[in-house]
Amino acid sequence: MEGEMAKNSSLFETYGTKGRTLYKLYASFIFTCILSILFYRLTHIPLEHYSWTCAWISLFASELWFSFYWILTQSVRWNPNHHQTFKQTLLQRHGNELPGVDVFVCTADPVAEPPALVMSTVLSMMAYDYPKEKLSVYLSDDAGSELTFYALCEACKFAKHWIPFCNNFNVEPRSPNAFFYKPCHSSSNLPITKEWSKMKDMYEDMINNIDFVVKQGNVPQEFKQQQAFSKWTPQMTSGNHDAIIQILVDGNGKNSIDIERNLLPRVIYMAREKRPQYHHNFKAGSMNALIRVSSKISNGPIILNVDCDMYSNNSQSIKDALCFFLDEDKGHEIGFVQYPQCFDNITKNDLYENSLNVISKIELPGLDNWEGTLYIGTGCFHRRQALQGRKYTKGYIEDWNRGVDRTCVESACVLEECVKHLASCTYEHNTLWGKEMGLRYGCAVEDILTGITMHYNGWKSKYMYSKRKGFLGVAPTTLEQTLVQYKRWGEGNLQIFLSRDSPLLFGHQKIKFGACMGVSISNLWAANAFPTLNYLLIPPLFLLNGISLFPKVSSPWFLPFVLVFVAKHTYSLIESLYSGNTFKGWWNSQRMWVLKRITSFLYATIDNILKLFGVSKLAFTITAKVNDEDSSKRYDQEVMDFGSTSSMFVIISTVALINLFCLFGGVMRMILNNEGSNDDTLLIQVVLCGLVVAINVPIYEGLFLRKDKGCMPYLVTFVSLGISMPVCMLSMHGLSCT
């Protein structure tokens, strides 16, 4: 009876979010108020002074943009989807015929991405609760570092003990670093026993060995004499080396079984060929080389790719993903299953808004409703055929048994040489790789673009937010790292919007229009820069001169402005709290909303404009996974870190100071001139300027009060004062003359 039920039931269930009727009423109310504001702007244009007219029109343009962008955001809030998977049914139906899974872990710099951290991720992938004969783990080392290869050799030795330990004690998470040192993320009830202590000692020995070798910068001589290390020569550099393929665990021989004589998953190291004269296309190029190499070694129908710091936090994630792919009704059309990008080092109040909670719990489930979830570059399970560029056709049937039989392949040495050419720097010349096959090239967010093109090819996607998070990584821990990361994301997304792959401009005939709108939310992040900067500068400068740009309190037009402001921010707070943030976390997100728009997205917009004229070229910045002790301490204490002379900090400080000077000067002007009759006409500007000053309190502290290494450098303070004070004085002179 139980087997019959499993045979006829779906492998996953989809359900909507409660309270959507109430939300739709709220959205309709906001929309009505927005129309009222725009009508007011159009019908009350001041014509007395040229500068006043220009300022009024500029605010109208900003409000028009914000209204359009708000409408886009409604596409993912109208009816978010959630899924529940049935793993037991999956095992009953496909237990003996589960497909092969190839796991891709990508690293590019042993300094910014310490090998010890990378190995903890690799070990968590090797320890998945999944048949080991069906599991292969690939490490792509774009630096071609023998230090990383040494670390992988050590990890494979440790895995012979770690995997049985995980299986015997049902360990979660299966990243040894997270399990032993981050107990808040561990669900295991295993007490501190002799086995626990012994395993921890073994792990620490491995980490100490790796860290010592990395610090020395050289692999010990006894290892270099081994055949595996013979492929590294003194002439090699991270940007100039041959392709290196090493199969460390091949499924045959003593190195392929653990201490309990159970099979280990395949483990393959790959460093693709790099030459200075050939563009290597960053992570996308690395992924495409992995796709080709893996097709000859294991050829799993399912590919999971993760960043090197994004360890598995749930050993059941593969089975959850397979519930979508193997579903008899809908599985045949699913191209990829995306897990949220979560982090284990977020502070209590999410200082830099890096948790992505609202995106993970609201926006991505909303996109799932349109079957257009984004591929966000990590924690994603792909159908190999979809990732390789195959278009979905009705009636397509996947061969889940496809794969390379371990017992039938050539010896590891022979196979390594056979597949080397697939990782050469010239292999892709005059092919469709990077254009119609694999990850797409020429974009700073190649993952987003690749996901969009898979949707254009007819594939659908699913978003899986499990109760126990599937993956956890390391978020940026300084303001500069955060802003630089968002600059790259904003730049790449705007590049997509301006291209022929733009969902909003050209995708409505290929995917649902709701998906086009939802994807455009991130595509147009950067486009918010100038409207936001305009709104942060024009109202305070006119406040300083006693000129009103908003209706007075006694006017009926005052009400729509207040209602939109209060309702929107109240809902934003509720949404943030629902997503798991604290009140202070929401306040921090409001600050970061401003800072990202006036720096990261401003630079992203300028870079895209320069690209149109052929001035700027694509670059990829690796987010550092380590920081100095002082910086880490400030992050843990939730103290903002400004310790560099970044031009972004000059912009932030200048805008903050202009608002401070204008608020003080404007209020003093009202008091000294006894302009009581004008008080109600300037109220909105006073409140806006006051709120900007309030969220910038940490900026003022960094400029004038703090003396630690994370304070604003004196040069930034000097330059910011040198810009903001003349701007305020010139505005007073210029507006007084009009």
C-alpha positions, 0 to 999 in steps of 0.5 A, spaced: 500 500 500 505 504 501 509 503 495 503 504 491 502 511 494 509 512 493 508 510 485 502 515 484 504 521 488 508 527 486 515 528 489 514 535 491 508 539 493 508 547 491 504 552 496 503 559 496 504 564 501 498 566 506 496 573 506 496 575 499 489 578 499 491 583 504 498 585 501 494 586 494 489 591 497 496 594 500 499 595 494 493 598 490 493 603 496 500 605 495 499 605 487 493 610 488 497 614 492 503 614 488 499 616 482 496 622 486 504 624 488 505 624 480 499 628 478 501 633 484 508 634 481 505 635 474 500 640 476 504 644 481 511 646 477 513 652 479 515 657 474 518 663 478 525 661 478 529 657 473 533 653 479 526 652 482 523 649 476 529 644 474 529 642 481 522 640 481 522 637 475 528 633 477 525 630 483 519 628 479 523 624 474 526 621 480 519 619 483 517 617 476 523 612 476 522 610 483 514 608 482 516 604 476 521 600 480 516 599 485 511 596 480 517 591 478 518 589 485 511 587 486 511 582 481 515 578 486 511 579 492 504 578 488 504 570 490 511 567 492 511 560 492 514 555 497 516 547 496 516 541 500 519 535 497 518 528 499 525 524 499 522 518 502 517 517 496 524 519 492 527 513 495 522 508 494 521 510 487 528 511 485 532 508 490 537 503 486 537 508 480 539 515 483 543 519 477 550 520 478 551 527 481 558 531 479 560 537 484 564 543 482 568 547 487 571 553 484 577 556 487 582 562 484 587 564 489 590 561 495 591 567 499 584 570 498 581 563 499 585 559 504 586 552 502 584 550 509 577 553 508 576 550 501 578 543 504 572 544 509 567 545 503 570 539 499 569 535 505 562 537 506 561 535 499 564 528 499 560 526 505 553 527 502 548 522 504 548 519 497 551 513 494 558 514 493 559 510 487 554 516 484 558 522 487 564 525 484 567 532 487 571 536 482 576 542 485 577 547 480 584 551 482 584 557 477 591 559 480 594 552 479 597 552 486 601 546 488 599 548 495 591 547 494 593 541 491 597 539 497 591 541 501 586 536 497 591 530 498 591 531 505 583 532 505 582 525 501 586 522 507 582 525 512 576 523 508 577 516 509 576 517 517 571 523 516 565 520 512 564 514 516 564 518 522 559 522 519 555 516 517 555 513 524 553 519 528 549 522 523 553 529 523 550 535 521 553 539 518 558 535 514 563 541 514 568 539 519 570 546 520 563 548 521 561 542 526 567 543 530 568 550 531 561 553 529 556 549 534 550 554 533 549 551 526 550 544 528 544 539 529 548 533 531 546 531 538 553 527 539 556 529 545 564 530 546 566 523 546 572 519 545 570 519 538 569 526 537 575 528 540 579 523 536 576 526 530 577 533 532 584 532 533 585 529 526 582 535 523 586 540 527 592 536 525 590 536 517 589 544 518 595 545 521 599 541 516 596 545 510 596 552 514 604 551 515 605 549 508 601 555 505 605 559 510 612 557 508 609 557 500 612 551 498 610 543 499 615 539 503 620 536 499 618 529 500 611 530 497 615 533 491 618 527 489 611 524 488 609 523 481 603 527 483 607 533 484 611 532 478 607 537 474 609 543 478 615 546 475 619 553 478 617 556 472 609 556 473 605 562 475 598 563 476 597 566 470 601 561 465 601 554 466 599 547 463 593 544 464 593 539 470 588 534 471 589 529 477 584 524 479 586 523 486 580 518 488 578 514 482 573 508 484 579 503 484 584 501 489 586 502 496 585 510 495 578 509 494 575 506 500 575 509 507 577 505 514 570 501 514 572 499 507 566 503 504 567 506 497 569 514 497 566 518 492 571 520 486 575 526 487 578 530 481 583 536 481 583 540 475 587 547 473 586 549 466 591 551 462 592 559 462 597 563 458 597 571 458 595 572 451 589 568 452 583 571 456 581 566 461 573 568 462 574 568 470 569 563 473 565 562 467 571 559 463 573 555 469 566 552 470 566 550 462 572 547 463 569 542 468 563 541 464 567 538 459 573 534 463 567 531 467 563 529 461 569 524 460 570 522 467 564 521 470 558 525 466 553 525 471 546 528 469 546 532 475 551 538 476 552 541 483 556 548 483 558 551 489 563 557 491 569 554 495 567 557 501 560 555 501 559 548 504 554 543 505 550 545 511 544 539 509 547 532 507 540 531 504 540 537 499 542 532 493 535 528 495 531 534 495 533 537 489 532 530 485 525 530 488 524 536 482 528 533 477 525 526 477 518 528 478 514 524 473 509 530 472 514 536 472 521 534 472 522 533 465 522 541 464 526 543 470 533 545 468 536 547 475 534 548 482 537 553 486 538 554 493 539 560 497 545 564 498 546 564 506 552 565 510 554 563 517 558 569 519 552 574 519 552 579 525 546 579 530 543 585 526 546 584 519 551 590 519 552 590 512 545 587 510 549 581 507 544 576 509 540 577 503 534 575 507 529 579 504 531 576 497 532 569 499 525 569 503 521 574 499 524 575 492 526 569 489 520 565 492 516 570 488 520 569 482 519 561 483 511 563 482 513 565 474 518 559 474 524 564 473 528 563 479 535 566 478 541 562 477 545 565 483 552 562 481 553 557 487 548 552 491 545 550 484 543 543 481 543 543 474 541 538 469 547 537 465 544 537 458 541 544 460 547 547 462 551 545 456 546 549 451 540 544 449 534 547 448 528 544 451 523 540 447 516 537 449 517 530 450 524 530 452 526 524 456 532 524 460 537 518 461 538 518 468 543 512 468 547 516 463 554 516 466 561 513 466 562 506 469 567 506 474 569 499 473 570 500 465 574 506 465 581 507 463 587 507 469 587 514 472 593 516 469 591 514 462 584 518 463 588 524 465 592 525 459 586 523 455 582 529 458 587 534 458 586 538 451 579 539 454 582 544 459 586 547 454 586 555 453 585 554 445 579 548 446 574 553 445 576 557 439 571 557 434 566 553 438 559 555 441 562 555 448 561 561 452 556 563 447 550 558 446 554 552 450 556 552 458 556 559 462 556 565 458 562 569 457 563 577 457 558 579 463 560 580 470 554 576 473 555 570 468 551 566 473 545 570 472 546 571 464 546 563 464 540 562 468 536 567 463 539 564 457 536 557 460 530 560 461 530 562 454 531 555 451 525 553 454 527 550 461 524 552 468 527 552 474 525 551 482 527 555 488 528 550 494 528 554 501 529 548 506 528 548 513 535 546 514 539 551 510 542 547 504 549 551 504 552 556 508 558 561 506 562 567 508 559 574 507 564 580 506 566 583 513 568 590 511 564 596 508 569 596 502 568 589 501 561 589 501 560 595 496 565 592 491 561 586 491 555 590 489 559 594 484 560 588 480 553 585 481 550 592 479 555 592 473 553 585 471 546 586 472 545 593 468 550 590 462 544 584 461 539 589 461 542 593 456 544 587 452 539 583 447 538 578 453 534 583 457 528 580 459 524 586 460 526 589 453 526 582 449 524 576 453 517 577 454 516 572 448 520 567 451 518 567 458 512 569 462 512 577 463 512 576 470 519 573 470 521 579 466 519 584 471 522 580 477 529 579 473 529 586 472 529 588 479 536 586 480 538 588 472 536 595 474 539 595 481 544 600 478 539 604 475 537 607 482 544 610 483 542 617 480 535 618 482 537 616 489 543 621 489 538 626 486 533 625 492 539 626 497 542 632 495 536 637 492 531 637 497 537 638 503 540 644 499 533 647 497 532 646 505 538 650 506 535 656 502 528 656 505 525 653 499 520 648 499 519 642 494 514 639 497 506 641 499 505 644 506 502 640 511 495 644 510 495 642 503 491 636 501 497 634 497 501 633 503 497 626 505 499 622 499 507 623 501 506 621 508 501 615 506 506 613 501 512 614 506 509 611 512 506 605 509 512 603 505 517 603 510 512 600 515 511 594 510 518 594 509 519 593 516 514 587 517 517 584 511 524 584 514 522 582 521 518 576 517 525 574 513 528 573 520 532 580 521 531 584 527 529 591 528 536 594 528 538 589 522 532 593 518 535 600 520 542 597 518 539 595 511 536 602 510 543 605 511 546 600 506 540 601 501 543 608 501 550 607 501 550 601 495 546 606 491 550 612 491 557 608 491 556 601 488 551 602 483 553 609 481 560 606 479 556 600 476 552 605 472 558 609 470 562 603 468 557 601 463 556 608 460 564 607 459 563 600 456 558 603 451 564 607 448 569 602 449 573 605 455 572 600 460 573 593 460 570 587 464 574 585 470 573 580 476 574 581 483 575 576 488 572 577 495 577 576 500 575 570 505 580 572 510 581 579 514 586 581 519 584 580 527 582 588 528 577 588 522 574 581 524 573 584 532 570 590 529 565 586 525 563 582 531 562 588 535 558 591 529 562 597 528 563 599 521 570 599 518 572 605 514 579 603 514 581 605 507 582 611 502 576 608 497 573 614 493 567 610 495 568 613 502 569 620 499 562 620 496 559 617 502 562 622 507 560 628 502 553 626 502 552 625 509 556 632 511 552 636 506 545 633 509 548 635 516 550 642 514 543 643 510 539 640 516 543 645 521 543 651 517 536 650 514 533 649 521 537 655 524 535 659 518 528 658 520 529 659 527 533 666 526 529 669 521 522 667 525 519 664 518 514 661 522 509 661 516 514 657 512 515 651 517 509 647 515 512 648 507 519 645 509 516 640 514 517 634 509 524 636 507 526 637 514 524 630 516 527 627 510 534 630 511 533 628 518 532 621 517 538 621 512 542 624 518 540 619 523 542 613 518 549 616 517 550 617 524 556 611 524 559 615 518 559 621 522 562 617 528 568 614 523 569 622 521 570 625 527 569 621 533 573 614 532 580 613 533 581 606 531 584 603 525 577 602 522 575 610 522 575 614 516 582 616 514 584 623 515 584 624 507 577 622 506 575 627 512 579 632 509 576 631 502 569 630 504 569 637 508 573 640 502 567 638 497 561 639 502 562 646 505 563 649 498 557 646 495 553 648 501 556 655 500 555 655 493 548 653 493 546 658 498 549 664 493 546 661 487 539 660 489 539 667 493 541 670 486 535 666 482 
